[in-house]
């Protein structure tokens, strides 16, 4: 990949702060934020470009997601270094 290929990925990743993902520290150490209490798994779409996409799953404590692949996703078949 060239620096030009990587630049939009770096820009998207720079936006990934705890605050942007809704993961701000809660004010009281013994009370969980409502999003954690709900037990819900959330998906946050970060970026979609022709050559990549970025998304984040936010899981509450104790939640898990099975290991899986995405066979229908296209891979970059562009020729070159």
C-alpha positions in Angstrom: 0.0 0.0 0.0 1.1 3.5 -0.7 1.0 6.4 1.8 -1.9 7.7 -0.3 -3.8 4.4 0.3 -3.1 4.5 4.0 -4.0 8.2 4.6 -7.8 7.8 4.7 -7.5 4.8 7.0 -5.3 6.8 9.4 -7.8 9.7 9.3 -10.7 7.3 10.2 -8.7 5.6 12.9 -7.8 9.0 14.4 -11.5 9.6 15.1 -11.7 6.5 17.3 -11.6 7.9 20.7 -13.3 6.5 23.8 -15.7 9.4 23.8 -16.6 8.9 20.1 -17.4 5.3 20.8 -19.6 6.2 23.8 -17.0 4.8 26.3 -16.6 7.8 28.6 -15.7 7.1 32.2 -18.7 7.0 34.4 -18.9 9.4 37.4 -19.5 6.8 40.1 -17.3 3.6 40.4 -20.2 1.4 41.7 -22.8 2.4 39.1 -22.6 1.1 35.4 -23.5 3.4 32.5 -27.0 2.6 31.1 -25.5 1.2 27.8 -23.7 -1.5 29.8 -26.7 -2.3 32.0 -28.9 -2.9 28.9 -26.6 -5.8 27.9 -27.0 -4.7 24.3 -24.3 -5.2 21.7 -23.8 -2.1 19.5 -22.2 -1.7 16.1 -20.8 1.7 15.2 -20.0 2.4 11.6 -16.9 4.5 11.3 -15.9 4.7 7.6 -16.7 3.2 4.2 -14.5 3.7 1.3 -13.9 1.8 -2.0 -11.0 -0.1 -0.6 -11.9 -0.5 3.1 -14.6 -0.2 5.8 -14.2 0.3 9.5 -16.7 -0.6 12.1 -16.6 -1.2 15.9 -18.7 -3.6 17.9 -19.2 -2.4 21.5 -19.9 -5.4 23.8 -21.0 -5.1 27.4 -18.9 -7.0 30.1 -19.3 -10.7 29.8 -20.7 -10.6 26.2 -19.0 -12.5 23.4 -19.2 -12.7 19.6 -18.4 -16.0 17.8 -15.3 -16.1 15.7 -16.4 -15.8 12.1 -15.4 -14.7 8.6 -17.0 -12.7 5.8 -16.7 -14.8 2.7 -18.9 -12.4 0.6 -16.7 -9.4 1.2 -14.6 -8.3 -1.8 -10.8 -8.3 -1.4 -8.6 -5.7 -3.0 -7.3 -7.4 -6.2 -5.6 -4.3 -7.5 -2.2 -5.2 -9.1 0.9 -3.5 -7.9 3.2 -3.4 -4.9 
